[in-house]
Amino acid sequence: MRRSLTLASLAVASLAVTPALGIGAAAAAEGDTMANLQPVALNGVNGSGTAMVAVNGTRIDVTMAASGLLPDNPHAAHIHFGADARHECPSAGDDADGDGTINTTDGDPAYGPIVVSLTKTGDTSPDSGLAVDRFDTAPGGEISYERGSINVSEEVATAIADGESVVVIHGVDHNDSGKYDGKAKSDLDPKLPSEATDPALCGVLASAPAGGADTGIGGAATGQDTGLIALGGGLLLLAAGSAAFTARRNRVSA
């Protein structure tokens, strides 16, 4: 009987220590996501694009292509996320002031604040949200963007992997003048015309499996996790078998 208790204790102990080795802990964000970029409601852009973001822990790699934008002018582009946002692109109903266009603030309830600035060089934090000298200028109205190893917070990485973030490309030529020169001022910076910061294209980053079957414990199990799960299960089976054997022996002896 003492032997079966010892084995049972070992099995329980093995499960108790596995969280420290990865079991039961939240899995690191990982996966490939893609957004189909479509014109933002009311803003009259005839364009489209695609953005792809690969998440690996707290690092992301971004590839983006778009066309139909105002040629040869800077187009700020960001990944947006807000815990209280709807995690979607704005609709006509988001035109809060009823002026017939969607500005960045109008879109906030849908897509949330900036969490990553898709600059070509340098800082990628929200602080660079209006770094117009470091965003793509869309030669010929097209953007071809690629940047890897962008560091983000755990919260942002998880939001992207879970399909709760939105890619937005800004810059709209409302008056078809070929430049940003409208009378309305930007809601983000009164030194800029609203055309420079109004959202043009938008798409939700939809999560996709990174590979492997769903384990039901928050993500695909790693090799180490799988081994530990098998070890814990094996020890429990061994303990149960030993206890059953002891019970049978005791009955025979009686």
N, C-alpha and C positions, 0 to 999 in steps of 0.2 A: 504493500500500500504506500509505503514511504517513497518508493521509486516512481509510482504514478504521480504522486503529488509533486515530486521534484520536476518531472517532465512537464506537468501542467504549469508549474510556476515559471519554468524556462520559457514556455510558449507565451505566456502572458507578458513576461518581461521583455521578450523580443518585440512584441507589438507596442509596448510602452516606449521603447527607445527608438522605434523607427521614425517618428516625426522628426527627431533631431537629424535623421539621415535623409529626409525628404518626403516620407510618407505622411500624408495628411496636411502638409504645408501647401500653400497656394503655388500652383505651377507658374513658372515664368511665362510672360506673354510671348507668344510665338505664332506666326502664321503669315500667309499672304493675303492681301486685301486689294480690291480694285474698285474704282469709281468710274461710272460713265458720266462725263461732264456734259451738262445740258444748259441751255440758256436760262438765266434767272427770270422769273416772271416779271412782266411789265417793262423790262429794261431794253428790249428791242435788239438783242444781240442775235445774229444769225451764225452761230458757231457751235462747235462741239469738241469733245476731247476725251481722253482717258488718263487716269492716274492710277499707278500701282504702288503700293507700299508693302514692303516685306518687314516684318517685325521679328527681331531676335533679341529677347530680353528687353533691355532699355535702349537698344539701338535700332534705328529704322533706315532702310534704303528706299529712295523714292525715284520713280520714273514717271514722267508726265509729258503728254503731247496734246496740243490743242490747235485749232485753226478757227478762222472767222473772227479774229480779234482785231482791234484797231492797230494797223501796222506801225512799226517803228516808234512805239511809245511804250514806256515801262508799264508792266502789268504785275502789280503785287499779287502774290499767290500764297495761300496759307492752308494749314490744316487747322480746323476749328473743332473745339469740343467744350461742352459745359455740362456739368452733372445735371443741371436743371433744364437744359435745352431739350428740344424735341428730337434731336439727332436726325435732322432732315433739311432739305433745301427750302427756302422761303416760298410762299405762295402769294398770290395777289392780295389775299386777306391780311398779309403782314404789312401792307402799306399804311403805317400808323397815322401819318399826317395827311393822307389822301391826296398826295401831289401827283399820283400816277406813276411813280417810280419806286424802286426798292433801294434804299441806301443801306450802308453797312449796319447801322443801328436797327433799322427795320428787320434785318435778317437775324439779329442776335437771338431772339427767342427760338428760332429754328435751328441754327447751327452753333450758337455759343461763341465765346471769345476765341481769339487766336491762341493756339498752343505751340505751333511750329510755323516759322516764317521760311518759305521755300526760296531762300536767297541763293544766288549762284556761288557766292563766296562769303566767308566770314560768318558772323553770328547768325544763328537760326532761331533764336528765342523770340518771344512776343515783342521784345524791345526793338526788334528790327522789322516790325510790321509795316512801317512806312519808309524803309530804306530803299527809296526808288532807284538809287544808283546801283543797287546790287540785285535787282530783279530782271527777268528776261524782258527784252524790248519788242518781242514778237516781230522779227523781220518778215515782211510779206504777210503779216497777220497770223503767223504760226509760232508756236512755242514748242521747243524740244528740250526737255529738262531732265537731267539725271544727277543725283547726288546721293552718295552713300555715307554710312557711318554717322548719321545724325543722332546725337544723344538726346533722349527724352526722359521724363519722369516715369516711374512705374505706373502711375495713374493714367498718363497719356498713352503709354504703350498698351495697356490693357484696353483702353477705350478704342484704340485703333483696331486691335486684334478682335475685339468684340463687336465691331461694326457700329460703333457709336460716335464716329468722328466724320467730319465733312471737309472735302477739299473745295476751296473757293478761289477762282481767279477773278481779280478786280480790274476795272478799267472799261468804261463805257463811253461811246461817242453819241450822246443823246441827240445832238443837233447835226450830226453828219458833217462836221466841219473838217474832219481829218486830224483833230488834235483835241486835247483836254482844255476847253475854254468856256464852258458853260457859265452862266451867271450865278447859279446856285453854288454855295460853298460846301466843302466837305464837312460832314458831321464828325470826322476824326481830326481834321486839321484845317482851320479856316483859311490857311494860306494856300490851300489847294482847292481847285474846283471839284465839285461833287463827282463829276465824270471820272476823275482820276481814282476814286476810291469806291465807287458804287460796284457791287458784285455783278460780274458778267456771266461766268459759267460756274456751275455748282454740281457736285455729286457726292453721294454718301459712299464711304469706303465700306464695302460689304465684305465680311469676314469669310474665309474659306478654310477648310481643314488643311493643316500642314502636312497631313499624311498619317496613315495608321488608323486603326479603329478607335472609336471613342471608348475610353475605359470607364467612364462614369465617375471619375474622381477629379474632374476639372481639367482634363487634357490627356494627351497620350502619355503613357508611362515611359520613363526612361529605362535604359537597360538596368541601371542600379535599382530603380523602383521595382521593376518586374522581379528581379532576383530577391529583393527583400520581401515582396508580397508572397512569393513562392516559399521562401524560408519560413515566414510566419505561419502560412497555411499548413506547411509540412509539419511544423512543430505541434500545431494544434491537433492535426490528425494523429501524429505519433502519440501525443498525450492521451487522446481519446482511446486509441487502440490499446495502449498499455493499461488504462483504467478498466476497459472491458475485459482484457485478459485476466487481470487480477480478480475481477468480480467472478468470472467463470471458475478460476482456480479455487476461490474461497467456497463457492457452491459445491464443487466436487469434494473438497476436503470435509465440508460439513456432512 
